[in-house]
Amino acid sequence: MKRLIVLLIVLAGGVAAASFLVPSHAATVNGSSVSQAVLNSDVSAIAGSPYYQCYLNSEAYLSSNGSEQLPSVVGAGTSQYAGDHPTATAGFTSYYLSQEVNQQLVAEVANQHDVTATPADLKMARAALTNQISTVMTEILQTQQGQNVQYGCSLTGRAITGTQVLSSMPTSFVDTQAQFVATITVLEEDLSGVGSSDADLQNYFTAHQSQFDTVCLTAAPFTSSAAAEDAAAQVAFGTPFATVAASANGGAQGCHLLPEFEAQLPSDAGLGTLATGAVSAPISLSSSEYVLVQITKRTPSSFSAAEAAVKSAVQAKGSTAVQKALTADERRTSVAVNPQYGVWSSVNAAVLPPLTPNPSEVLNAAANERRSAPASVSGLGSSPSGAAGTGASGASGGGAGTGTTGSTGAGAATGTTGSTGAGAGTGTTGSTGTGASSSTSPTG
């Protein structure tokens, strides 16, 4: 199953107490509401699950080959009551709301094509999601981020499993993710032109049977292109490949379905057309990883043994068609985002985080203003007007705010944390300036 980053998040803190100040939805897609209440629940679940955060970070890293990093999930703030969930950053909130909007678009396209996931589809989707998470958490340990606990969530070097990750989340959350995976899967099968019934898959298998052969493989790994080319030359001059592979600490890789081996190699490796007994040209896996492979045996597979691989091949065939359908739907889609969370960019098909909140969106703006403190109180995140200063934390108590950064410049206070204490207020994203503060909302 290809990687699907199914992410949802929204700000929750203080909304219940002042719900009359903000809309009940986080966004609307062609008039259909993306519920603020549901998103609040999701953000609380994610902010409270280090395992799920590790999965999201790892998924983004692997999917982008290390070029992308998700915004931090948990903010620096604290909630008003003991036991409340952590705060969430505005950047991640906007990012996750983007995913929720796009999930709604997928549901609309599925409705347009009269595609519905069956209970059997949902069961398979749940299993596929669990396996996918396990695969991601195993693969991340093999990268340079493997020792980073924000990615691997492991101090022992053993990968956490998909079951462990999903068990840390509410059942309703997992059900939503499984529903999305099932919907996009059956949509891909439908738009592939093949179909999703057992008969459709059987016919596709019969027409492409050699693509699902069971092959036995021997591999020889190398750390440079030159070393791989030298080894290929030895084989060309008569050295048995098994000998070359053994000297490179390689050897037999067992027998598996051809697509399973192909998934581990670049798309241009040409394994499917490699003749039995022949040795491939050097295959580049990375700048320091090269491999030579040889198919030592190739036999036809039964449909029952290859069914999962057949479904994956059909889904891949339909993936391009689904993307085209989604792109066309986006062009005629009307998306309105609650300004508390940012603005919708049709160019990026994403929610852009807000820069500063409207005054009406700060639930208790007065609590975030700079206040003079008694001389006997220490550790305040404020400095006299006109003097630049920083503080490790703000004050807490009746209407006082807390901030991980004190004020700088002429009385202008900044802080990544919202306010806590009696009458304390919170804001989605604060403003900066004379006497102004910035803060992120707590969730839950």
N, C-alpha and C positions, 0 to 999 in steps of 0.2 A: 504494500500500500504506500502510495506516495505520501510525503509528509504534508500534513495539514495543520497549520497553526490555527487552532480554534480557540480564540482568546476573547474574553469579555471582561470589562471592568468599569466601575463608575464610582463617583464619590458619594459617601453615605452620611457622614457625620452631621448632626444637627438638622437633617432634612425633616425628620418626623416632628421636631419641635417647632419648625417654622415652614411647614409644607405650603402654607398659603402664599409664601413669597416666591416660589419657583413652580414651573410646570410639573405635572406628574409623569411626564415622559422625558427620556434622555434624548430621543430623536424620533422623527417620523419618516417613514419611507413610503412614498405614494399614499400617504394618509394612514398607514398602519403604524401603530405606536411601538417603539422600542422602550419597554417599561423601565422606568427608573427604579422601581422596587426590586425587580428581578436583577437588574445590574448591581444594585446595592448589595444584594445577597451574594452575588458572584464575587464582587470585589472583596468582601469580607472573607469569603472562603479562600481566595487566592492569597490575600495578604496574610492569612493565618496558616498557610501551608508552605513551609520551606521546600518540601519535596516537589510540589507543583511548580513553584518558582524556578527550581533547578531544571525541571523539564522544559519550561518555556525558554529559559536562557540557552540551554543546550540545543534545543530545536532550532532556534534562530541562528545560532553559531554554525551548526552543521549545514543547515539549508543554504546559508550564504557563503559557505567555505571560509568562515571566520571574518567576513567583511562587515557583518551587521551585528549590532548589540541592542537588545531591548532596553527601553528606559527602565530605571529602577522601579520596582513595584512598591516597596514600603517607604513611606516618607519618614521624616525625622520627628514628626509630631506625636503627641500623645492624646488619647481620648479623654473625655471628661470623667468617665466612671471606670473604676477598677474592673478588669475583665473585658472591657470593650476591645474590639479588634484594632490593629494598628492603622495608621494613616496610609493613604496611597498617594503617589505623586500625580500631578496633573498630566505630565507627559505620558505616563503609562495608561492613565485613565482615558485620554484621548485616543491613544493607540488601540486600546482594547474595545472602545466604543466603535471604532472603525470596523473591527472584525464583526461586531454584532450587526452593524448596518449591512455589511457584505453577506452575512448569513441570511439576513432578510431578503436580500436580492437573489440568493441561491434558491430560497424557498419560493419566491415569485416565479423564477424561471421553471422550477419543477412543476408548479401549478399550471403554467402555460402549456407545458408538454404533457400534462395529465400523468405525472410520474409520482408514485407514492411508495414509500418504503414499507415493506411487509414486516410482520414480527420476526420472520426468519432473517430478513435483511438487517434488522436491528440487532439481533443476536450476533450475527457475523460481524457487524460494525463494532460492537462492543469488544469482541475478541480481537479484531484487527487493531483497534485503538490501544488495547492493553499491550499487544505485541509490539506495536510501533513505539510506544513509550519505552518498553524494555530495550528495544534496539537502539534508540537514541541514547539512553543512559549507559549502555554498554559502549557505544561508539565514542561518546564524549571522553571516556576515560583513556582512550587511545590518542587523544590530542593534547596539545600544550595546556589546554584548560582542564585537563583531567585532575590536576591537583588543586584546582580552585573549588572550594566547597560551595560557591554560589552556582556552580555548574554541575559538578559530580555529586554533591551532597554525600560524599563518602570520605571518611578518614581512614578506612581500611583497605581501599583499593578495590573493593567489591562493588559492582554496580547495583543500584537499587532497581527494583522491578516495576513494571507497569501496574501490577496489582497493588504494590505499596503506594505508588503515587496516587492512583485513583481512590484508594481506600482513605486517603487523607482529605478527600473532598466529599461534599454532601451528595447523596444519591441523586437529587434533582439536577445538580450540576453535571454529573456524569451522564445522566440520561439525555441531557441537552446535547452534549458532545457526541454521544453515540447516534442521536437522531440526525445531526448534521452530517456525520461521516456516512451514514446510511443513505441520506438524501442525495448527496453529491455522487456517491458510488452508483446508485441506480440511474441517476441522470446521465452519468458518463456512459453507462451501458446502453441506455436508450438512444443517446445521440451518436453512438459509435456506428450506428447502422447495422449492428449485429443483433441486438436484443439481449435480454437478460434471463430468458427462460432456459431450462435445462436443455431443451431441444436446440435453441439458438446457440448455446455454448458448445454443444456436441457437434453441431454442423461446422462451427468455426474451428474446432479442434481437428476435425477430419480434414478440413481444407488446408490446415497449416501444421500438420502433425509433426513434421521434422523439427519445428521450432520448439517442441516440448520433449525432445528426446532426453533420455537419461545418459549422461556422459561421465566418464571417469577421467580425472584430470591430474596431471603432474605439473608442478610449478617450481621455478627457480627464481628467487628474489635477489635483487642487486641494489646497491646504493648509488650507482651512477650509470649514466647511459653508456659510457665507454666500457664498463665492466660487463654490461648486458650484451653489448655488441661483440665483445671478445668471446663471450660464452656462445653466442649464436654462431660465430665463426668456427669454434671448436666442433660444434655439432655438424656444421657443413662439411668439415674435414673428416667426419667419421666417428667422433666421440659419441657414445650413447648418451642420450639426453638424461637418462636416469643418473648417470655418473656425474654429469654437469650439475644437475639439480642437487645431488647429495653434497657435492663440494661447496655449494652455495647455501647449505643448510636448508634446502628445500626438499621436495619429494612429493609423494602421492597425496592428493587432497581429497580422496574418496570419490564416491559416485553420487551425483545429484542431478536434478532436472537442469537442463541447459539454462533456462532463465535465471535460476538461482546463482549460477556462476557469472552469467552476464551482468547481473545486478551489482557485482563487486568490481566490475571493470568499466573503463570508459566506454561510451557508446560506440566509438570508432575502433574498438579492439578487434572486431571481426571474428569473435569466437564462433558464432553460428555458422560461418562459412569455412572454418578451419578443418581441413581433412584429417581423418583419424590417422595418427602416427606422425603427422607433420608438426613442426615446432613454429610457433608464432614469431613474428618480428618483436623486438623489444617494445613492451607496452609501458608507457609512462603513467604512474599512479600519482606522483608528485615530483617536486624538484629533486628529491633524494630517494625516491622509490621507483624501481623498475622491475619488470618481471617478464620471464619467458614462460609460455605454457604449452602443454602438449596434451591433446585428447588421446588417451590410450585405448578407450573403448566407447562405443556409441550404440545404444539400443533404443527401439521405440518404447514409449511409455503408454500406459493405459489412460483412458480419460479420467477414471476415478483418481489415479495418482496425480494427474496434472490439472485437475479441475480448478484448484485455487490459482495456479499460474495462468490458466486460460482466462479466468475472470479478470486477473490483473492486466493481462494483455489487452483484453477488450476495453477495460476502463482507460488504459493509456491511449488507446485508439480514439476514445471518445473525449479525452481530456481537452484536446484542441478545440473541438466543436463546442464544448461547454464554455470554454473561455471566450470564444467568439459570441456565444449567446449572452453571456454575462456582460461583455463589453457593449453589445447592442442595447441591452436592457439599461445599463448605466447611463447611456446617452439620453434616454427618455425618462429617466427616473427623477422624481422630485424628492430631495432629501433636506429636511430641516432639523438642525441640531440645537438643542437647548444651549444658549450662549454660555451657560455655566461650564460647559465642557469644551467649547471652542466653536469652530465653524467648519462646515463641510467643503472640501476641495474636490470638485468633480474631476479636475486634472489628475490628481493623485488618488482619487477614490478613497479618501481618508479624511478623518477629522483632525484638523490642525488645532493644537492646544491654545487656550486663551492666553493673551499677554497680560492683560489686567482685567479684573472683574468690574462689572457695573456696580455702583454703590448698592443697588437693591439686592445684589446677590451675596453681599457680605452680611451674614446673619446678625452680627452685633459689632458693627464697625467701631463703636466707641471703645470696646474692650481691647482692640488692637492698637489704639493710639498710644503714643509715648506718654508715660506718666512719671511725675517726679516721685522719688522714693525717699522715705526717711533715711537720715544719715546712718542709722544703726543697722539698716538692712544691707546685707552684702550679697554679691553674686548676681546683681541685676544686669540684664542685657541692655543697658542704656548708658548714655554719656551726656554730660551737660551740653546744652545747645552751643554750637560753634566749635566743639571739640570732638575730634574723631576718636572713636573708641570701639572696642569689641567686648562681648561678654559671653561666657560659656553657656549661660542659661538666663532666661527671664525670670520674673517673679511669678508665683502662683498664689491664688487666693481670691478674694472678692473682686472680681472683675479684672484681675491682672493677667497679662499675657505671658506666654513663655516663648523663648526663641533661642535657637542654637547659635545664632549670631546676634551680637548686640547692634547698637546703632552706629552709623558712620556719618560723618559730615555734620551739617547744621541741623541736628535734631532728627535726622531721617533714620528711622529704624527699619531693619530688614530682618526676616527670620523665616526659616523653612518650616517652623512649627506653627500650628494654630494656637489658640488661646485655651487655657484650662482654668477651671475654678468657677465659682458662682458667678453667673452672668457673663462668663467669657464667651467670645464670639469666634467664629471660624470663617474663612473665606476660601474660595476655590483657588484663586491665584491672586496674590496681593499686588499692591502698587507700591512704588517707591517714590520718595520725595520727602519734603519737609514734614516731619511728623507722621508720615504714612508708613504702613507696614505691609509685608507680603507674607502669605501663609498658604499652606496646603490644607485641604479639608481632611479631617479624620474620617475613617470609614467605620461602619457599624454604629 
